[in-house]
Amino acid sequence: MSEVTALKAGLLADIESADTLAQVEELRVGALGKSGVVTALLKTLGGMSPEERLEKGPPIQDLRTSVTDAIAAKKAALEAAELNARLASERLDMTLPAEAAPQGSVHPVSQVMDELAEIFADLGFAVATGPEIEDDWRNFTALNIPETHPARAMHDTFYFPDTDAEGRAMLLRTHTSPVQIRTMTSNPPPIRIIAPGRVYRSDSDATHTPMFHQIEGLVIDKGIHLGHLKWTLETFLKAFFERDDITLRLRPSYFPFTEPSVEVDVGYTIEKGQRVIGGSGDAPGGGWMEVLGSGMVNRRVIENCGLDPDEWQGFAFGTGVDRLAMLKYGMNDLRAFFDGDLRWLRHYGFSALDVPTLSGGVGA
Amino acid sequence: MKFTLSWLKEHLETEASLADILVALNAIGLEVEGVENPAEKLAGFKVARVLTAAPHPQADKLQVLTVDQGDGMPLQVVCGAPNARAGLVGVFGVEGAVVPANGMVLKKAAIRGVESNGMMCSTRELELGDDHDGIIELPAEAPVGSDFADYASLNDPVIDLSITPNRQDCMGVRGIARDLAAKGVGTLKPLRSVYRMPAAPLPTDGPDPDVATLDPEGCPAFYGQEVRGVKNGTAPDWMARNLKAIGQKPISCLVDITNFVMIDLGRPLHVYDKAKLSGGLVARKAKAGEQVLALNGKTYTLDEGMTVIADSAHVHDIGGIMGGEDSGVSEATTDVVVECAYFTPESIARTGQKLGLTSDARQRFERGVDPAFLDEGLEIATWLIVQHCGGTPSDATRAGTPPVAPRNFAYDPAMTERLAGFTLDAEAQRAILEKLGFGVGADWIITVPTWRRDVDGAPDIVEEVVRIHGLENVPSTPLPRAPGVAKPTATPEQMTERRARRAAAARGLSEAINWSFISEKEAASVGGGDWTLANPISEDLKVMRPSLLPGLLAAAARNQARGASSVRLFEIGRRYFRAEDGSSIERLTLAIVMAGDKRPRGWQSGKARAFDAFDAKAEALVLLGAAGAPVGNLQMFGEAGDAYHPGQSGTLRLGPKTVLAEYGVLHPALAKAFDLSGTVVAAQLFLDSIPAKRKAGLMRAPYAPPALQAVTRDFAFLMPEALEADALVRAVRQADKKNIVDARLFDVFTGAGVEPGMKSLAVEVTLQPGEKSFTEEELVGISTAVVKAAEKLGGVLRG
């Protein structure tokens, strides 16, 4: 065994047995430093004859490469071990709770109004609005409800002691129908609108609150008839409840502002003790539930708005938004809608990201 | 409107089943509210005879009966009724029957050691009356073993209809029968045969009654007839049974006759006790302040717009609404005056509304009774009185004239298609109309029947045809659709509202919907409201809110009372103000209230943290931004109003006048008034004040990032303590508009090293170089300008 071979074996053994980075560094300086043993051997190569260098050079070069590689490998191994040791010491209890973000919600009435706007936008209906404090002309008279008409008694109206500039009594609108009048008197036909909003009646019990939400629909055009009304309501209800088996039952009824007037029932079945909209109400275990009032707009109403009823005709409908929400999402107490109970709002409310869209579905 | 099936069949000859009749009623617009057969409750109750009665061995008040219930196997029954005795025929509930009054299921049981099978019942137990002193006693010939419901003619479904206000004619059973006949559910029987009236009129005797009308506007016709020598006993069984079945308590034969005719024919009547009248009866306008004690026991004070029936001394009737107590009939009555009048609907409606008085008669008169039915109505009433109370009628007196002028108009059968969308043969339309009583001329001139006051034009005729032919024939017809994808419909205001709502929910706030009206006290706490209801449903819901805060604060307090430790609520709704001209101004507003813990105690953050004014400010800014307000241009002012802590609140404005938001810590007094605990913060955002964005195209400005990176420099100034930080930041930004693109306050400090009356404010200034990097001289120049700007505000650069 030559001297070089012995040196190599000794150095590699030392490197192998080093267990700190400092020892490795010490070994590197001792072998490869300016006055290291390997450096010294390398220096001898310069004084050799070419023949001698040919013979002794390769083992020396091999010595340097082996020692350099061994040091690098050892250093990497020791560094890795040190990092692992540090990481092990940094261990956290990852079952500790992260900070929770507060949970907000959109009220079901707002959500349903957005759903309705989305559905009706596809049918070409814009959303119209009007004031909640109305005059009695728009709320009653223009809608063909004269002062002594028994239909006024059907509305438990909240009145103000005030009158407007034209001497009309001011009141809280009892329905969203005055928006029909406002639309027809300000926009030329053809008209397709829905008008959602708050309405008020002096009524308070388990199923009535003095304030609630309605949505009104109005179409004024040429050649519009009851068949269009029927299709519109079917189409809307199918889209809203996301069921193709929605079955309507139309019943003749009476509203002063429509003629003919039609009440619309929708079939339901009882599933797990709850009414589920869909199917025929005449099916076993089924029933009919009144959901909408509607009809062809009364000629007098069209005239009252300054339009020619021989030229323009159309239909109107109205329904309760709160009720639609209850039927779709299963709430059973209307009063809770207006109580602001955070537990209820979180339970029945909607995420900010549940924006109703036609592509994603209007229900959430 | 309630009636029984057998009652309906008095007028309608039909083989149709109950189910078919109900379907037809709904189909023609007579909405079925409910149907109930009293016999269902009485299943298992039979006619039975007590065979023997012996004292109970263990109890003085009980007897042991043997009861024959028709099957030849008498049962032993323990009974406590004092009238129980051998031979009595009564009503026996068999084992398994359910007692209607208390829901108890009858079982075989031992009562004081004696076996008892079933129960002999009182009227109260069967919900047939109030009597509970003893068991029911039936006539001895009652068929033992038959179902009691059948025996008592209670096996007769009661139908309840919701009659729309236009259909007075269906406020009587006959009108309903007529509608059903038109639908094809049987045929209408002639009226005289329904009442079993002879063809010849009754013989009359004595003078006609003295009745007159001095009020042709309110009471255009007042017909009267006298019947002398009556005996006012109880109504005949069939009449009493019908009235009872629909929940009307039989009172006396005369009163029951008027009630029966009103419900049967929709024709209200009134009967006066002649002996209690002073002279004749006259319909006239009331005198102001005149009073009448009505049959409901209340005294009403009348005014000159109201029609009354009076004699020479008193008012006896609020015409067409309610009779008077003083002239009502009693058991002692012998001579009566029957009133059959026509009252003008508008007048009845006004009087009824003013007095707040409803009655079955008002309901019918204000909807408009058949003006051509006075003679027949009077004749039928008189016939029934003579039949069941005896006596001799006078001739009728007819004062005034009812408004019976025929009403005609032209109708084009093609109109049905125009409005309803289906075609129906003209002759089929004619047949429907004629069955309903319309006259249809060869030229399609329609004559409206006198009982159909609601019909006055061609669309009404379409309605009649459609409802009888059937709405199911209306073809579902798609609305014409504009080509292409549906166009957007939301207005900018609607988009603002939607974005604000969803942003608030995304920020962790829950949306509440509160009443639009608040109490006067709550309104006063936020500056008072412009609109106060004349007829609020309660004092708590009286004033239209000028602020959304009271509603949210009340909701927050309810949540705290339920134990919520952190409340984050918002509402989007209107605030209500009155314009100069008396019209309503309704301002769309988003309000938030946050109370309790902003962050609960935590292992990282330590103690729970309450909300502060800057939390409210942060929400206001974020939500205004989401709603589309130019947040970068907002100026900060104070003056958030009395609802807020005067030193911890502010407003955000565009220019000095346009307030977009108010925010801050709620005034502790207000928090206390609402029973809120802890610091409460709030904000209101005035969404309607956000300026509309100028319509720009969809294309964005070209992207041109600066060539060189921005640099930042920090400055710390000693500033007068009263100086608002924003003034310094704005001054710094303005110091070199070309190079300074941003200035951000990052530290505020008072205390050690800062002299009293001063504070240290540190600002990070962002400088954006243009084509070339800043030279040292340029940087010095910018710094000098910044320092000068601070010095102008009384500041000094900290060394």
Interface residues (C-beta under 8 A of the other chain):
Chain A: L96 P97 E99 A101 P102 Q103 G104 S105 V106 H107 V109 S110 D114 A117 F120 A121 D122 L123 G124 F125 A126 V127 P131 E132 I133 E134 D135 E147 T148 H149 P150 A151 A153 M154 F158 Y159 F160 P161 D162 T163 D164 A165 M170 L172 R192 R198 Y200 S202 D203 S204 P210 M211 V219 G223 I224 H225 L226 G227 H228 K230 W231 T232 E234 T235 R249 L250 R251 P252 S253 Y254 E259 P260 S261 V262 E263 M296 N298 R299 Q313 F337 F338 D339 G340 D341 L342 R343 L345 R346 G349 F350 S351 A352 L353 V355
Chain B: N26 A27 I28 G29 E31 T164 P165 N166 R167 P345 E346 S347 A349 R350 Q353 E366 R367 E417 R418 L419 A420 G421 F422 D454 G457 P459 D460 V462 E463 V466 R467 L471 E472 V474 P475 S476 T477 P478 L479 R481 A482 A486 K487 P488 T489 A490 T491 Q494 R498 R501 R502 A503 A504 A505 A506 R507 G508 L509 S510 E511 A512 I513 N514 W515 S516 F517 W531 T532 L533 A534 N535 P536 I537 L541 M544 G551 L552 A554 A555 A556 R558 N559 R562 A564 S566 V567 R568 L569 I572 G573 R574 Y576 R578 D581 G582 S583 S584 E586 R599 G602 W603 Q604 S605
